[in-house]
Amino acid sequence: MPDESFETENENIETDSQNIEMQKYLTFMSNNLVYGIPIENVVEIITNHNITKLPRVPDYVKGIINLRGQIVPIIDMKQRISKECSEKTRGTCIIILNVNDISIGILVDAVSQVINIENKISAPPAKNHEFISGMTNLPDGTVMFCLNCELLVNQK
């Protein structure tokens, strides 16, 4: 009899853990903060890049790259969010995103990892984070800001 109740409890635990909604995020660093992008928007990460500068574009638009015949605009995330210009470091890379069939590259300080996050994302603390859709605590205790890719692409 004790064995049967143990099996039932295990089945309930497994069912509860399967009901938790998880979403994968690619995490990256920019301006010493951790950001996350839903993995379904990420196409690839480029570490070796030549950016062609463009005249008369906002400062945060670093230029364009030719990615296998496709022209992709590159935005400096640090400059777009905090108005500081990024300096190229060893970890600097470009994350190519596809949002509503629009390709865009974001220049970031470093890419961290792909993680699973429960759908426990809270609203951002202030209205001045225009590209942040929410935030959550990571298992190591740091705060991850969730990047709203649609706003990033559609914002003028």
N, C-alpha and C positions, 0 to 999 in steps of 0.2 A: 504493500500500500504506500509506504513512503516514497518508493521509486516513482510511482505514477504522478504524485503531486510535484515532484522535482522536474519531471519532463514537462508538465504543463506550465510550470513557472518559466522554464527555459524557452518554451515556445512563445510565451507572452513577451519575454524580453526581446527575442528575435523579431517578433512582429512590431514591437514599439520602435526598435532601431531601424526597421525598414520604412516606417512611416515618416521618419525625419527627412525633410527635403534638403538635399545637398546641391551646391552649385560650385563648379570649378572656377577659380580665378587665377590669372597670372599676376603675380605681385612684382612690383618694381619700386625703385627708390628715385625720388626727385626732391631736391631741396631738403634732404634729411628726413623726409616723410615717406611712409609706406602707402602705396596706392595699389588698387586691384582692378583688373579689367576682366569682365566675363570672358572665359576662354573661347566661347563661340564667336567672339569678335576678332580674335587673334589669328592672323594668317601665318606670320613668321617673324623671327627676330634676326636682324642683320647687325653684324658687328663690324664688318669692313664696308665702309660706305663713302662715296664721293657725292657731296651735295652741290648741285649747281645753284648758285644764288640767282635771285630774281630781282629786278628793279621794281620800285614802287609797290612793295607789299608790306604789311605790318611787320614790326621787328620780330615778333615771335614766329613768323614763317621763315624758316631757315633757307628754303629753296625747294628744289625738286630732285628726285632721283629717277633713273631709268631702271625699272625692275622688270627684266625680261621683256622689254618692249612696251611696258606700261609706265606712264608718267605718274609718279606718286608725290604729292606735296608733303613736305616735312615740317612739323610744328615742334618747337622747343617747349616741352611741358613746363620746365622750370620757369621760363620767361612768360609763358601763357598764364600760369597760375600766380606766380609771386612777383612777376615783373623783373626778376633778376636773370641775366644772361648766363647760360650754361657754359662751363669751360670743359673742353674735351679731356676726358680722363681715360684710363685703361678700361674701365667698365662701361663707358658710354656706348650705347647702342640704340638702334631704331627698332621699334615695334611696329610692324605693319598691321593695320586694322582694316577690317571690312565691315562697314556699318551701312545697312540698307543699300548694298551694292556700290558703295562709294569706298574707294581705297584711300587711306591716309596713313602717314607715318608719324610716330611721335618719338622725339629724341628724349631719352631718359638717362639718368645717371648710372643706373645698373638694374639688371633684371635679377630677381631673387629666385622665385620658385612658383610652381603651380600647386595650389592648395585647394582642399575641399572646405567650403564654408557652409554651415547651416544657414537657413534662411532667417537668421536673427539679425538682420541689418537694421540699425536704427537711423533715424533722420540725422542729417548733419547738424552740428551745434549752432551754426549761424548762417545767415542768408548770403554772406559774402563769398561763399564757396560755390561759385556758379556751375562748375563742372562736376561737383560731388553729389551723388545721389544718396549716399548714406555712409555709415561707418560701422565697424564691428571690431571686437577684440580678437586677436589671433591667439592660438594656444600658448605662444611664448610671452603673452602679456602686452605686446605692442598693439597699437591701433592702426587698422587699415581703412583708408578712405576709398570708397567705391567710386570709380570714375564713370560718369555718364557719357558714354561714347556718342550717343545720338546728339546730345547738346554740343559736344566738342566739334562734331562734323558740321552741324547746322548753324552754330553761332557765328555771327558776322563780326 
